């Protein structure tokens, strides 16, 4: 088949591609894609588009044209995640599959959610539906990595940093721009995929960043900023541009109403309380753009899931060294001389 893929892998690859279109709109729900294929032709395809709305299987079946609807029962359904078998915000997808008399379902990975967790597969098989599992299993598990972190009560955390040719990420006393305009657009696009963006005090003071996605269409992440001693000038963007920010502090200042101040009495508990704040406020994913100290504190606690490193051609000669981390390189991108490397740091279990 195409690119060396088997028949089932080809259609599952398309389902996985569709799943990513859900982006952050699925919130705490997993990103799921589905394809309905009759012989070697796709007659329907879609994905889970928004939290609380129809699942991928529903959207996929609904996408079949009127002239092809008689083929639904003769087709194979490819879905990246085991169909649900319980009533949540929507009815069970297993019931929909049985209603349309689909005889074969191909699944990438089982649903780790306790209300499903193999129950959907069992129900289908008990009704004489042929179920094939484990197709493009690795890709299916990677698709679930945010969902798996969220059901543990933690946000999915991605590190993003730019690094000079000689392995420095900045200067401790002044603002330095390393990446080019293409990388800047990439960063803004990346931000649209996250619920929140996190920086520390030094980054906020020196760079006076806006932390928005203004160079790419999409929602701005909520700005999370650490400012223990109130060092960030009240004239900086995070206080004055009218957009919401959440600042973690040890002393309260008189700030604009769109700025929430979260009092941390015991600074040793900052990170656990920050993670708890994310969970309580439905911030399911966080883009970490902080400096070396903040990054190291997250790395030391094994909290970072993946990382984007923008390697630039600038030479600093001295400065703050890039924090060390171990991960597997999963993709690269050349942006006019800036090389973006994407690393997976934490991996789903193999079973």
C-alpha positions as CSV (number, residue, x, y, z in Angstrom):
1,X,0.0,0.0,0.0
2,X,1.0,3.7,0.0
3,X,4.4,4.4,1.7
4,X,4.7,0.8,2.7
5,X,1.6,0.9,4.9
6,X,-0.9,-2.0,5.0
7,X,-4.5,-1.5,4.0
8,X,-5.6,-0.9,7.6
9,X,-2.6,1.4,8.4
10,X,-3.3,3.6,5.5
11,X,-6.8,4.5,6.7
12,X,-5.7,4.7,10.3
13,X,-3.0,7.1,9.4
14,X,-5.7,9.3,7.9
15,X,-7.8,9.0,11.1
16,X,-4.8,10.1,13.2
17,X,-4.2,13.1,10.9
18,X,-7.8,14.1,11.3
19,X,-7.7,13.7,15.1
20,X,-5.1,16.4,15.5
21,X,-7.5,18.9,13.9
22,X,-9.4,19.0,17.2
23,X,-6.6,20.9,18.8
24,X,-7.4,22.5,22.1
25,X,-11.2,22.6,21.3
26,X,-11.5,19.2,22.9
27,X,-10.3,20.5,26.2
28,X,-10.1,17.5,28.6
29,X,-11.4,15.1,26.0
30,X,-8.9,13.2,23.8
31,X,-8.4,14.1,20.2
32,X,-10.0,11.4,18.1
33,X,-10.3,10.8,14.4
34,X,-12.4,8.4,12.4
35,X,-12.6,7.1,8.8
36,X,-15.3,5.0,7.2
37,X,-14.0,3.1,4.2
38,X,-15.8,0.9,1.7
39,X,-13.3,-1.4,0.1
40,X,-10.5,1.0,-0.9
41,X,-12.5,4.2,-0.8
42,X,-13.2,6.6,2.0
43,X,-16.9,7.4,2.1
44,X,-16.9,9.3,5.4
45,X,-14.3,10.9,7.7
46,X,-14.2,13.4,10.6
47,X,-12.9,14.0,14.1
48,X,-14.0,15.1,17.6
49,X,-14.3,18.8,17.1
50,X,-15.3,20.3,20.4
51,X,-15.6,19.3,24.1
52,X,-19.2,18.3,24.9
53,X,-20.2,17.9,21.3
54,X,-20.4,14.8,19.0
55,X,-17.6,12.3,19.0
56,X,-15.5,11.4,16.0
57,X,-17.6,8.3,15.1
58,X,-20.8,10.4,15.0
59,X,-19.3,13.1,12.9
60,X,-17.7,10.5,10.6
61,X,-21.0,8.6,9.9
62,X,-22.9,11.9,9.5
63,X,-20.4,13.0,6.9
64,X,-21.4,10.1,4.5
65,X,-23.2,11.5,1.5
66,X,-26.8,10.4,0.9
67,X,-25.8,8.4,-2.2
68,X,-23.3,6.4,-0.2
69,X,-25.3,5.8,3.0
70,X,-26.4,2.4,1.8
71,X,-22.7,1.4,2.0
72,X,-22.3,2.2,5.7
73,X,-23.1,-1.3,6.9
74,X,-20.7,-2.8,4.4
75,X,-17.8,-0.5,5.4
76,X,-15.0,-0.7,7.9
77,X,-14.8,2.0,10.6
78,X,-11.3,3.1,11.5
79,X,-11.1,5.0,14.8
80,X,-8.0,6.2,16.7
81,X,-9.5,5.4,20.1
82,X,-11.8,2.7,21.4
83,X,-15.4,3.7,21.0
84,X,-17.1,4.7,24.2
85,X,-19.7,2.4,25.8
86,X,-21.1,4.7,28.5
87,X,-23.4,7.7,28.7
88,X,-21.4,10.9,29.3
89,X,-22.1,14.2,27.6
90,X,-23.1,12.2,24.5
91,X,-24.6,8.7,24.0
92,X,-22.3,5.6,23.6
93,X,-20.6,5.4,20.2
94,X,-20.8,1.6,20.4
95,X,-24.6,1.9,20.2
96,X,-24.3,4.0,17.0
97,X,-22.0,1.5,15.4
98,X,-24.5,-1.3,16.2
99,X,-27.4,0.8,15.0
100,X,-25.7,1.2,11.6
101,X,-24.8,-2.5,11.5
102,X,-21.1,-1.9,10.9
103,X,-19.5,-5.3,10.8
104,X,-15.8,-4.4,11.3
105,X,-14.1,-1.8,13.5
106,X,-10.3,-1.1,13.5
107,X,-8.9,0.7,16.6
108,X,-5.5,2.1,17.2
109,X,-5.5,2.1,21.0
110,X,-7.9,1.2,23.9
111,X,-9.4,4.0,25.9
112,X,-7.6,4.4,29.3
113,X,-10.6,6.2,30.8
114,X,-12.0,4.0,33.6
115,X,-15.5,4.1,32.3
116,X,-14.4,2.5,29.0
117,X,-11.1,0.7,29.3
118,X,-11.9,-2.2,27.1
119,X,-15.6,-2.1,27.6
120,X,-16.3,-0.7,24.2
121,X,-14.3,-3.4,22.5
122,X,-16.0,-6.1,24.5
123,X,-19.5,-4.8,23.7
124,X,-18.8,-4.7,20.0
125,X,-17.4,-8.2,20.0
126,X,-20.3,-9.5,22.0
127,X,-22.5,-8.3,19.2
128,X,-20.4,-10.1,16.6
129,X,-18.6,-7.1,15.3
130,X,-15.1,-7.9,14.1
131,X,-12.7,-5.7,16.1
132,X,-9.0,-5.2,15.2
133,X,-6.8,-3.4,17.7
134,X,-3.2,-2.0,17.8
135,X,-3.0,-0.5,14.3
136,X,-0.5,2.3,14.3
137,X,-0.4,1.8,18.1
138,X,2.6,4.1,18.7
139,X,1.0,7.0,16.8
140,X,-2.2,6.4,18.6
141,X,-0.6,6.5,22.0
142,X,1.2,9.7,21.2
143,X,-2.1,11.2,20.2
144,X,-3.4,10.4,23.7
145,X,-0.5,11.8,25.6
146,X,-2.3,15.0,26.7
147,X,-5.4,13.1,27.7
148,X,-3.3,10.6,29.7
149,X,-1.7,13.4,31.7
150,X,-5.0,15.1,32.2
151,X,-6.7,12.0,33.7
152,X,-3.9,12.0,36.3
153,X,-5.1,15.5,37.3
154,X,-2.1,17.2,35.7
155,X,-1.7,19.6,32.8
156,X,0.3,18.5,29.7
157,X,3.5,20.7,29.7
158,X,5.6,21.6,26.7
159,X,8.9,23.4,26.9
160,X,9.7,25.9,24.1
161,X,13.1,27.6,24.0
162,X,15.5,29.2,21.5
163,X,19.2,28.4,21.7
164,X,22.3,30.0,20.1
165,X,24.7,28.2,18.0
166,X,27.0,28.0,21.0
167,X,24.3,26.5,23.3
168,X,23.2,29.6,25.2
169,X,19.5,30.6,25.7
170,X,20.0,34.2,26.8
171,X,21.8,36.8,28.9
172,X,21.1,37.2,32.6
173,X,21.1,41.0,32.4
174,X,19.6,42.0,29.1
175,X,17.0,41.0,26.5
176,X,18.4,39.0,23.5
177,X,16.4,37.9,20.4
178,X,17.7,34.7,19.0
179,X,15.1,33.4,16.6
180,X,14.0,34.9,13.3
181,X,10.6,36.1,12.1
182,X,9.7,32.7,10.7
183,X,10.3,31.1,14.1
184,X,8.3,33.9,15.7
185,X,5.3,32.9,13.7
186,X,5.9,29.3,14.5
187,X,5.9,30.1,18.2
188,X,2.7,32.1,17.9
189,X,1.1,29.2,16.1
190,X,2.3,26.9,18.9
191,X,0.7,29.1,21.5
192,X,-2.7,28.7,20.0
193,X,-2.6,25.0,20.8
194,X,-2.2,25.6,24.6
195,X,-4.5,26.8,27.3
196,X,-1.8,28.6,29.2
197,X,1.7,30.0,28.8
198,X,4.1,30.1,31.8
199,X,7.2,32.3,32.4
200,X,9.3,33.3,35.4
201,X,10.2,36.7,36.9
202,X,13.4,37.3,35.0
203,X,11.9,36.6,31.6
204,X,9.0,39.0,32.4
205,X,11.3,41.8,33.7
206,X,13.9,41.6,31.0
207,X,11.8,40.8,27.9
208,X,8.5,42.6,28.8
209,X,6.8,39.9,26.6
210,X,3.1,40.1,25.5
211,X,2.9,36.2,25.4
212,X,0.1,36.3,22.8
213,X,-0.6,34.6,19.5
214,X,-1.0,37.9,17.6
215,X,1.1,36.8,14.6
216,X,-1.1,33.7,14.0
217,X,-4.9,33.3,14.0
218,X,-6.2,31.6,17.1
219,X,-6.9,32.1,20.8
220,X,-4.3,33.6,23.2
221,X,-3.2,31.3,26.0
222,X,-3.8,32.5,29.6
223,X,-0.6,34.1,30.9
224,X,0.8,32.5,34.0
225,X,3.7,34.5,35.5
226,X,5.8,34.0,38.7
227,X,6.6,37.2,40.5
228,X,7.4,36.3,44.1
229,X,8.8,39.7,45.2
230,X,6.8,42.0,42.9
231,X,9.8,42.8,40.7
232,X,7.8,43.1,37.4
233,X,7.1,46.8,36.6
234,X,3.4,47.6,36.6
235,X,4.0,49.3,33.3
236,X,4.8,46.0,31.6
237,X,2.4,44.5,29.0
238,X,1.0,41.7,31.3
239,X,-0.4,44.4,33.6
240,X,-1.5,47.0,31.0
241,X,-2.7,45.5,27.8
242,X,-6.1,44.5,29.0
243,X,-5.6,40.8,28.6
244,X,-6.0,38.4,31.5
245,X,-2.9,37.2,33.5
246,X,-2.5,35.1,36.6
247,X,0.5,36.1,38.7
248,X,1.8,33.9,41.5
249,X,3.1,36.2,44.3
250,X,4.0,36.5,48.0
251,X,2.7,40.0,48.3
252,X,-0.4,41.6,46.8
253,X,-0.1,44.8,44.7
254,X,-2.7,47.2,43.3
255,X,-3.1,45.9,39.7
256,X,-5.7,46.0,36.9
257,X,-8.8,43.9,37.4
258,X,-8.0,41.5,34.6
259,X,-4.9,40.4,36.5
260,X,-5.4,37.7,39.1
261,X,-2.9,37.5,41.9
262,X,-2.5,34.0,43.5
263,X,-1.0,34.2,46.9
264,X,1.6,31.6,47.7
265,X,2.5,31.6,51.5
266,X,4.9,28.6,51.3
267,X,7.1,29.2,48.3
268,X,8.4,25.6,48.4
269,X,5.0,24.5,47.4
270,X,4.8,26.9,44.4
271,X,4.9,24.3,41.6
272,X,2.3,21.9,43.2
273,X,0.0,24.9,43.8
274,X,0.6,26.1,40.3
275,X,-0.4,22.7,38.9
276,X,-3.4,22.6,41.1
277,X,-4.4,26.0,39.9
278,X,-4.2,24.8,36.3
279,X,-6.4,21.8,37.1
280,X,-9.0,23.8,39.0
281,X,-9.2,26.3,36.1
282,X,-9.4,23.8,33.2
283,X,-6.0,24.7,31.9
284,X,-5.2,21.3,30.4
285,X,-2.0,22.2,28.6
286,X,0.8,24.6,29.4
287,X,3.5,26.0,27.2
288,X,6.6,26.7,29.3
289,X,8.7,29.6,27.9
290,X,10.6,30.5,31.0
291,X,14.3,30.8,31.8
292,X,16.8,28.2,32.9
293,X,15.9,28.2,36.6
294,X,12.2,27.7,36.0
295,X,12.8,25.1,33.3
296,X,15.2,23.1,35.5
297,X,12.7,23.1,38.4
298,X,10.1,21.4,36.1
299,X,12.7,19.0,34.6
300,X,13.8,18.0,38.1
301,X,10.3,17.0,39.0
302,X,9.8,15.1,35.7
303,X,6.9,17.3,34.7
304,X,7.8,18.2,31.1
305,X,6.2,16.0,28.5
306,X,7.8,17.3,25.3
307,X,10.0,20.2,24.1
308,X,10.5,22.4,21.0
309,X,14.1,23.7,20.7
310,X,14.7,26.4,18.1
311,X,18.3,26.2,17.1
312,X,19.5,29.5,15.7
313,X,22.7,30.6,13.9
314,X,23.5,33.4,16.3
315,X,26.6,33.2,18.5
316,X,26.5,34.7,22.0
317,X,29.9,33.8,23.4
318,X,28.6,33.7,26.9
319,X,25.3,33.7,28.8
320,X,22.9,31.2,30.3
321,X,23.4,27.7,29.2
322,X,20.6,25.6,27.8
323,X,19.1,23.3,30.5
324,X,20.0,19.7,29.9
325,X,17.2,17.2,29.2
326,X,16.9,13.8,27.7
327,X,14.3,13.0,25.0
328,X,13.8,11.4,21.7
329,X,13.9,13.5,18.6
330,X,10.6,13.0,16.8
331,X,10.6,15.7,14.1
332,X,12.6,18.6,12.7
333,X,11.7,21.7,10.7
334,X,13.8,24.3,8.9
335,X,12.6,27.8,9.2
336,X,14.9,30.0,7.0
337,X,18.0,28.8,8.9
338,X,16.3,28.3,12.3
339,X,16.0,24.6,13.0
340,X,13.1,23.5,15.2
341,X,13.6,20.2,16.9
342,X,10.7,18.5,18.6
343,X,11.6,16.1,21.4
344,X,9.3,13.7,23.2
345,X,10.5,13.6,26.9
346,X,7.9,11.4,28.5
347,X,6.4,8.4,26.7
348,X,3.2,6.4,27.2
349,X,3.6,2.9,28.5
350,X,4.0,0.2,26.0
351,X,1.1,-2.0,27.1
